[in-house]
Amino acid sequence: MKIPLTIFLCLLVTTTTNAKHTKGCGARADVVFVLDSSGSVGASNWQLMLKFVQDVINIFTIGKDEVQVGVDIYAHTNSTEIKLNSYQSKTQLLNAVKTISFLKGGNTYTSAGIQRMTGTSFSSSYGGRSNAPKIGIIITDGKSSSSSATISAANAARANGIKLFAIGVGSSIDSSELRGIANDPDSDFYFKVNDFSALKSIESSLASKACTIFTPTPTGCKAGADLVFLVDNSGSVGSTNFNTTLKFMSDLVDGLDVGKDKFRVGVVTFHTPVKAEFNLDKYQNKNDIKDAIMSIKYEGGGTNTGDAIKYLHSTSFSHSSGHRPGHPMIGILITDGYSSNKAQTREEARNARLKGIRMFSIGVGSSVDATEIQSVASEPKSQFVFTAANFNLLKSIKSLVLSKACEVADITCWGKTDLVFVLEDSCHVGKQNFQKMLDIVEDLVQEVPVGKGNVQVGVNTFRCTASTEFELGKYKQGKDIIRAVNKIKYTGGKVNTGKAIEYTRKNSFPDSRSKAKKMMVILTNGSDKGLSKTLGEAQKAKNSGIKVMVIGIGSHTNQELFKEMATEPYNKYVFSDSSFDPLRNMRDVLIQRKCSA
């Protein structure tokens, strides 16, 4: 599992948070997808449609008090495949969507699909909540069997308070019918793409529009952060589109609370050379920043993204350029194509993340390399990668980008923290699954500010005995920690969790960092039978001021045991899954818990 860590760490170290702060797109809402499963879709396109649904779900915060998602399908018949209250775990929900079967043919009875959504899927027995906004998302590739019946069903849905999005795929759709299904204005609720593979291009726009229904657009982030735009000024953009980009940036700045101790903003443009248009400490007034942005000139040239990101992490966020130590660092890349050196771009983006910069990737148009912009972004990718089909649609993702930037800025949990991972290395785990545990540590190091005055990371492994792989503070840079983690070898053997906790408590937290917060994260298969020793040592660790988190993985996990081992509240410090395979998906769950413990 790769646990994304900025937030994982915040989860552990923060004792207070702004309870009213919205974590991304996570306010209360009920969302039902209504999917065309008629013969014209086909099995391969069906899989692309399910992937689209999963990607949109990934942007939401799933939970019984947040976003609930249901899925209906229709063709000649219709059915509810997932009820709103079926899954409160994002991982389980995504896995359920993946397994929905194609109906294999039949006519397109869209009206019946909408009627089922209205009368059944949003009912209280299926998990519908009276105090939650209701959103229906209809996806089809053709005309319905009766346009008048379909529009009548859509009108009835709206009369029941349901906001309807309509997505048409391919050349056989009836645009007039779909506009009749969709709420007004069509520019917000109606989408059209050329084929199923192009659904990916509207993920961010759709999610952003849906989010605005149940997540009000931020009117001003009250936290502080240093934010630098990294803007593609190459020949493929063109002057008109470049000016549209500047307007998008100006509108984002409008949503920030700018000031000496609040947000600071800088802009770097890149084509063949890289240019700092203005540094973080240049302007302290919002209007001055907006005027400066709109005065930037279009240049043209190559797409030197790698050098631009290198400049970002080596210069833009330096003290001499106005960066304030201790303030969150946000980099927002906006590009319409692929870089001239993809390997360099990946490496420099990794270096930026290793320095604690939260990297946003915004790809515009059809020439964007989706893999490359994913490689630039922070984890989870679903919350830091945004796409717009063209420059004019950048405005459609504004609220989502702004909300995420505000969320990152509101993370105030950094400071001196000593974090020690305690990894079970027994025969019950296995070599492959042990490697997945190591992936967690590697992912963390890429997302947190490692250093003497910030976060120090150590790793212990345990079997019958425990040993230190590397102690806190041995490595001063994230890349060195990752190199050391990759050298850790799996050995196997019997297990003694109690001895491992005792060893870590006595040997892994130096007295020289007495003022640092102390965190112990135990990853275990849960197969140890020495419960008395384990619980006794866990209590001693907690009594000594160490926060204990337990991540139980595998078929032997014992939730009640983990609760007794972990720091309270248990819902913030105990996590488990019956299999190692969904580990990577746990990232999103942990991120949503950030800074809340």
N, C-alpha and C positions, 0 to 999 in steps of 0.2 A: 504494500500500500504506500503510495507516496502521500504523506500528509503534508499539506501546504503549510508552511509554517508560520508565516508572520503571525498568523492568527492563532494557530495552535498554541504558540508561546503566549500570546496575549491571553488566551483562555486560562493559562496556568498562573500568570503573574498578576492579573488585574483583580483588584478587590472591589472596585466601584466602576460603574458605567452609566451612561445616559440611557435610562430605560426607554425613553421616547424615541431614541435614534433608530431609524429604519435600516436594517442590514441588507442593503441592496434592494432587490425587488422582492420584498418579503412581507408586505402587509397582508392582512386577511383578505382572501378572495377565493371563490369557487370557479374553477375553469374546466370546461368540458370540450374536448376535441370530438368532432363529428366527421368521420373519415369515410370517403367514398371507396367501397370495396367491390365495385361493379367490374364486369368483364373487361371493359376498356382500359382499366388501370394496369393489370398484369402483375405477376408475382414479383418481378424485379423492381418495378416502380413502387410496389407496396412496401418493400424494404426501405427504399429511399424516403418514403413518406413517414414510416415509423422512426427512421433516424432523425428526420426533421422534428418530429414531436419530441423525441428524447432531447435534442439539442435545445429546444425552447424550454422544456421543463428544467434543464440544467441551470437556466438563468434565474429561475424562481427559487425562493426559499420555501421548502416543503415542510408542512407540519400541521397538526390539528388546530393550532391557533394562528396559522399563517396561510400559505397557499395550499389548497387541495386540488387535485387534478383527477378527472374522470375521462374515459375514452369510450365513445360509441362508434359502431361501424354500421354501414348500411349498403344494400344493393337491392335485390328483390325482397329480402327480409332485412331486419335490423336487430341489433342486440347491444347491450351494455357489456363491454369487455372489462372495464375497470370502473368501479364506483368511486365517488368522491372520497368516501371514508375507507376505501380498501387498504391504502398504504399511507403511513405517516413518515416513512423513511424514503428519502430520495433514491437511495441505492435500490431498494426493493421495487419502487415505482418504475424506475428505468428498466430494471430487469423484466418487469411484467409487460411493459410496452413492447419490449424486444420480441416477446413470444406471442404476440397477438397474430392469429392466423388470418390469411387472406380468404375471403368468401368464395373465391374462384368462379366469378361470373355472375350473370344476372343483370337485370335492368337497374336504372338509377332512380330509385324512389327517395329522392332528397327530402321531399315533404314529410315522409314517414320518419326519416332520421331526425329531422328537426322536432317533430312532434314528440318522439321518444325523449329527446334531450329536455324539452320543456316540461313534459308531464311526469317523467320518471327520474331522469338522471339528476335533476336539481331538487328532487323531493327530499324531505327530511330522512326518510327511510334509507336513502342512498347516500346520505351524508351532507345534503344541502343545509346551509346555515342561513337563517333568516336575516342575520345582521352582516352578511358578507356580500360584496358585489358579485354578480353572476356574469360570466363571460363565456360565450359559445364561439368556437372556432371551427367553421365548416370548410373542408378541403375537398374539391372535386375536380375531375378532368373532363367533364362533359355536361350536356344539358340534362335536366331532370325529366322524368316521364310526364310531368305536368307542371309547367311553369306557374300557372295560376295557383295551383295547390301549394306549391313550394313557397311562393311569396306570401300567401295567406298564412301558412304555418310560421313563417318568419315574423310576420306582423303580430301574431299571437304570442310568440316568444318575447318580443319587445314589450308587449303589453304586460307581460309578467316580470318586467324589469331586467331582462337579459340583454346584455350588450353583445351584438353579433359581428364577428369578423368573417369575411368571405374570401377564400383564396382559390383562384382559378388557375389550373395547370394545363398548358398546351393550347392548341389551336381550335379545339372542338367545343370550347366552353361557350356559354351564352352570357356575354358580359352584362346585358340588360338584366337578366335574371339574377346574376350575382350581386349587381348593384342594388337590386331590390331586396336581397337577403341582408346585405350589410347595413349597419347603422350609418347615419350621416355624421360627418361628411365622408364621402367616398375616399378622399385622400388619406383618411386615417383608418378606415375600416375595410377597404377593398384592396386586395393585392392580386396581381397577375404575373405569372412567370411562364417562360417558354416550355419548360419541361421539368420533370421531377427532380433532376439533379440541380436545377436552378433554385429550388426551395431554400437552399443554404444561404442564398444571397439576401433573403428577407428575414432571416432568423432574428437579427438584432432589431430590425425595424418593427416586426410584429411584437416581440417581447417588450420593446420600449413603449409601444402604443398601449399594450395591455397593462403594463406597469403604471402608466399615467392614470388609468382608471381607478386603481386601488392604492397607488403610491403618489401623493401629490408631488409635483415638481418642487424641488428644494428652492426656497426663496433666499437662501444665503447660508452657506456653511459657517457655523460659528466656531469650529475648530481652526487650527492653524496648520499650514503645510507649505513646503517649497515645491512649486509645480513648474515644470519646464515643458513646453510644447516642442516637439521635434517634427518639423514640417517639410515634407517632400516639395521641393521647388524645381523639379526636373522638367525636361522637355515634354514628357508624356502628359503632364498635368494641364498645361495651357493656362493662359492668363485669366480667362473667365472662371475656370474651375479653381484656380489659385485664390482668386478674390472671394469665391464662395467659401473656400476653406477658412480664410481670414474671418469672414463673417461668423462662421460656426465657432471659431475660437473666441471671438469677441462675445458671442452669446453665452458661452460657457463661463467666461470671466464675470459676466453679469450675475451669475448665480453664486459667486464666491464672496466671502467677507474679506475684503482686501485691507491690509494694514500692517503696521510694523510688527505686531505680535500675532498677526492672523495669517492670511494667505499672502505669499509672495509669488510672482509669476515672471518667468523668463521665456524667451523664444529663441530657438535655434533653427535655421533653415539649412537645407542641404540639396545640392545637385552634384556637380563635379567637386567643387570645394564645399567646406562646411563653414557656416557663418553664424556667429552669435549676434542676433538682431538687437537684443538687450538682455542684460543679466538680471538676476533675481533682486538685486538691491537698487536697480535703476529707478523704479517707480513705486510709490507707496499709495497711490490714488487709483481707484478703479477706472475712472474716466481717462486718466493719462495712459494706463495700460491699453485700454481699448483703442484710443487714438493711435498709439504706437503700433499696435497690431495692424490696424487698417492702413497704415502708411508703408508697410513692408512691400517691396517691389518684387515682381516676378522676374526670374532670371532665365530658367531653362538650362539644360545640360543633362549629365548622367545621374544615376540614382545611387549615390554613395552612402547607403544606409549604415554600413558597418563603421565607417569613420565618424559618422554623425553620432552614433550611440557611444562610441569611444570618447568623443568630445563631451558628451552628456555626463558620463560617469567620472571622467578625469578632470574636467574643467568646470562645467556648469554647476555642479554641486560641490564645488570647493569653497572654502571660506572667503577667498579673494573675489569670488563671483557672487557673494551674498548669501551663501547657504548658512543656515543657523543650526549648529549642532543640536541634536535632540529632536528636531522637527522632522516629521515624515517627509520623505522624498518621493515625488510622483513624476514620472516621465510619460508623456503621451505622444506616441508616434502616429503620424497621419501620412499614409502613402497610397499611391494608386497602382503600384507595380512591384516588380521584384528587384532586389538589389543587384548591384554589379558584382558583388562577392558574397555569396550566401554563407559560406563557411565563416567568413569574418563577421558577418552580421550575427550569426548564432553565437559565436564566441564572445563578442562584445556585449550582447544582450545578457548572456550568462554572467559576465563580469559585472554588469550593472546591477543585476539582481543580487549577486554576492555582496555588493556594497549596501544592500538594503533598499534599493530603489524599486518602488512598485511600478512595473512597466505595463502601460496600456497599449494595445495595438488596434489601430483603426484602419481597416482596409476598404478602399473605395473602388468600385467598378469591377469589371470582369477579368482584368489582367493581373489582379493581386495573386500572389503565391500564398495560398491558404496555409500551407505547411510552414512557410517562413514567418508569417505574422504570428502564428501560434508559437513558434520557437522564441520569439521576442518577448511575449507576454508573460506576466507572473501567473502563478497558480491561484485558484483553478482557472484554466483557460476560458471556461464558459463565462466567467465574470470579468475577464480582462481583455477579451478579444471582441471587437465590434466590427460589423460590416455594413456598408451602405451600397446599394446597387449603382448609384451615381452620386455626384457631388451635391446635387440638389436635395438628395435624401439624407444628407448628413444631419439636417435639422430633426429628422425623425428619431435619431438616437441620442439627441442632446440630453434629455432628462435622465436616461439610463447611465450615460457617461458621468454626468454631474452627480447623480446619486452615489455612484461607486466612488468617485473622487472624494466626496464628502465623507463617505464611510471610512475610507483609508485615512483621511485627515483626522478623523475622530478617534483613531487608535492612539491612546496615550499611555500604553502599557510598557513602553521601552524603558530601559534603565539597566542597572547592573543586575544581571540574572545568571546564576549558575545552573545549567541544565544538564543532567546526567541521564542518558538512556541506559537502561538495564535490559539486555536482550537475552532471552532464553536460547541457549545453544545446545539443547539436549537432543537425544535421538527421536523424541516425539515431534520435533519441529521439522527436520529434514533440510537438506542443503538448499533446495530451491526456495522454500519458504523463508529460510534464514536470510537469503539474499533480498527478499522483499522487505524484511525488517530493516536491512541496511539502507534500502531505498528511502525509507522514512527519514532517516538521519540526513541523507544526502539532500533530500528535498528541503528539509528545514534550513540547512546551512545556506541554501540558495536564496532564502527569503528573509533572513534576519540579519541585523547589523552585528556581525561578530567583531569583537575587539575587547581590549582590557577594560574600557569604560562602559561596555554594553553587555552583550551576551557572550558567555563562554560555554562551550559544549564539550562534554566528556562522554565516553562510551565504555561501559562494562559489559562483559558477557558472563553467563553462568550456566553451570551444569550441577554437579555435586559440589564443586567449589566455584568461586568467582575470581575473576581476574580483570585488571584494568587494561584496556586496549590502548587508550591514551587519556591522560588526565586533563582536567580543566586548565585552560590557559596555555597548553603546550603549543597550540597553533593559533597564530594571530590573524590569519586570513582564512576566509571560507574555502578557497580553492585547496589550501593545504589540508583542511579538515576532510574535504571530500576525497583527496588522495589517500589519506590515512584510513578512512572508512572503507575504501575499495580494497585495502590490503587485509582486512579482517577475514579470517578463515573460519569456516564451519568445522566443528570437531565432533559433535554428537556426544552421547553419554547420558547418564542419569541426571536427575534434576533436584536441586535443593534451593527453592526460592527464598526461604528464610535466611540462609547463609548469604545469599546474594544481596539482600536488603541490608543485612548487618554490615557486610563488607563495604557497601556503597556509603552507608551512613558514616562509618568510621574513617574511610580512606579517601573519599572523592570530593569532599567539600572543604577547601582550604580555609584556615583561620584568617588568612590575609584578606579574604573577601567577606568578612563578617557581616558587612552591611548589604551584601548582595542577596536577592531573593533566591531561595534554594528550591529546585524542582527535581523530582525523580520520576521518570516515566518508565514503567515496567511493561515490556511486551512479552507476553507469556502464552503458552499453549494451555496452561492451567492444569497440568497433569500431576503436579507435586502433591503427595499425600501427607506431607508433614505440616498439617494445618496449624498446629499450636505454635510451632516455631515461626512460621510465616506471619501469622497474625500478631504475634508478640513483637517481632522485629518491625513490622509495618507501623505498629503503634509507637514504638520507640522513635522511629523516623519522624512521625508526625509530631510527637512531643518535642522533638529537637528543632522544630520550625521548618521542616521540609514538607513541601506540598507533594503528595503522592498521587500520580495518575496511573491507572491500570488499563492497558489495552489487551483484552483477552482475544486470542485468535485461534480458531480451530474447533474441533468437535468436542473437546473436553472442558470447554469454558464453564465456569461456575460463577454466575452473576452475583449470587449472595456472598460468596467468598470475596469477590473483587470489591464489593461494597464495603466489607469490613476492612479490607486492606487500604482503600483509597481515602483521600481527603473528602470531606463533605463540601458542597452538596454532591450526592452521588451522580446525579444526571449530568454534572459537568466534569467529573473526574473518572468515570467508568465508561468504558466503551468496549464493545465486543462484537464479533461476527463469527458465524459458524464455519467460515471458509477463508482461506488466505486469498482466494481469487478476487473478491471485491475490494481488496485493500485500497487500491487506487481510488475507488469511488468514495471511500470514507472521507477523503479529503474535503469534499464539499460539506459533509455533515459537521466535521470539526470546525471548518471555517465559520459556519453559521453560529457556532458557540463562542466565538472569539470574544475576549474581553468581557465575558458575562459571568465568570465564576468569581 
